[in-house]
Structures are given as structure tokens and as C-alpha cells.
Amino acid sequence: MEPLVGSAWFYIRDHHQQGPVGWFELKKMFEQGVLSGETFIWTKEMQCWQTAKNLPYFSETNFKTQQVEQPPENLASQWQELQRDTYPKGRPLVRYLARFFDLSLFSLFLITLVSIFSPKFVLESSPVFIFILSIILYILVEAIILSIFGNTLGKSILNTRIRTVHGEPIDLHTALKRSIFVTAAGMGFGVPLINFICFYFSYFDLKKNGKSTWDRQVGTVVLYGQVNSARILFVSIFPFMLLIAGIVV
């Protein structure tokens, strides 16, 4: 099989998803021993992340064999750590927490703004209606933020980035298509019961393919980096703190 010479390739190294690089640059890194046959790689023509040694584009001669002295430490524990810090199957929890954080922050801003100009509307509207309204309005807001800053606050805190399959920042048109797709297919527009069904299917789709349906369709890729427990805890607790504050007030 001929290699996808003109494609942009992504790879996992030092616990981070990196790229894009061209085919010849990728091949050179394997030949020089920078990457190994166990390295997970991906390009847009592939359905999911795979190790290089399992792809027909490579042979054993592409991988540089290095004779290294075995370190005294426990290699098994190191491998478990490596598995935990690489993300070829996506990170559904991190993605969900980042979006939930961003939506909670936007809902707080929206309710505060509306309360200033029309407090009666907030008092007479049900929480479910306000939540659904926030989700729909957030489609445009998220697209604008992504096209300007390249990331949202929640994604930045959890060290994730959204790029095109060529590694470029996404433009407004691409960001808008992706936000609509996420809100419809991933969240069911926030409609009770339907949103749980969407969460269920999108979760297993991401775990199976390493990419969500909307990223495959729109032509975007989510890159994950390491994130410590303190940040995950903060992003998890913040929406509930807002909810409790709203009930008390």
C-alpha cells in the first residue's frame, strides 16, 4: 500500500499528541529512533489511532533498533504510567468536563445579563428552558471564541486544543459547523432524556475510534496534554458551586 505522502500526520510522544508533520518527516523520526513501532500515529484517512508497527506503510526496517542498558527501576510501573498518559482513544471525561465548565460559565453570564434588563423573564422561566436556551446561544459564542483565541477557557484549563487535521487553528465557519454538530449529535440540544442518549452513543464512539463523529465529519482533531488532578477537580466542582449559589440566592 502506498503511504499517504500528502497527508498531515499526528503522533503521541512524551505523553502529548503532537503534529502535524509530513510523511517524510514522520518516516525520518522512525528511522532515527525518535519514534518507535509502538508509537501511536494518526492521519485523517485513518479511522482511529494505531501503532506504527501495525500499519502497512511501515516495515521493521523503518524502525531503528537501539541497544540500551536496562535501567534498574520497575519497567512495568513505567509502562502503566505511559498507558495512563497517552490518549489514542480520546478523553471523553476531560472533553465533557471542559464543555460543562464553559456552558456553566456562559449560563452565569447570560442569566446575569438578562436579569439586569429583564428580571421578570428569569423569574418566570423554568431552569430547563434557560439551560436549553444557553446551549443554543452558546453555539455561536463558542464558535467566535474558538476562531479568535483558538480555545475556550475550559479546554485551556484541561490542556486540550482543537485544530484542523492539518494542524491549523480553526476558522469561524469550521468552528460554527463543529459547535452545531456537537450540540445536536453530542448533547441533543440539552433536551432531557435525548441528551443522555446522545452522551451515551458519543462516549462509545469516541472510545472506539479515538475521534468523535463531528471531528471526523468537520475535519478537526482534538489534541490532549497532561493535566493534574487539581485542575480536573476545579473544573468538576465549579458548575456545582454555581448551582448551589443560585439556589441560595
Secondary structure as UniProt FT lines:
FT   TURN            5..6
FT   STRAND          9..13
FT   TURN            14..15
FT   STRAND          16..21
FT   HELIX           23..31
FT   TURN            32..33
FT   TURN            37..38
FT   STRAND          40..43
FT   TURN            44..45
FT   STRAND          50..51
FT   HELIX           52..54
FT   TURN            56..57
FT   HELIX           60..62
FT   HELIX           75..85
FT   TURN            88..89
FT   HELIX           92..117
FT   HELIX           119..124
FT   HELIX           127..149
FT   HELIX           153..157
FT   TURN            158..159
FT   STRAND          160..164
FT   TURN            165..166
FT   HELIX           172..181
FT   HELIX           182..186
FT   HELIX           188..190
FT   TURN            192..193
FT   HELIX           194..209
FT   HELIX           213..218
FT   STRAND          220..224
FT   HELIX           229..248
//
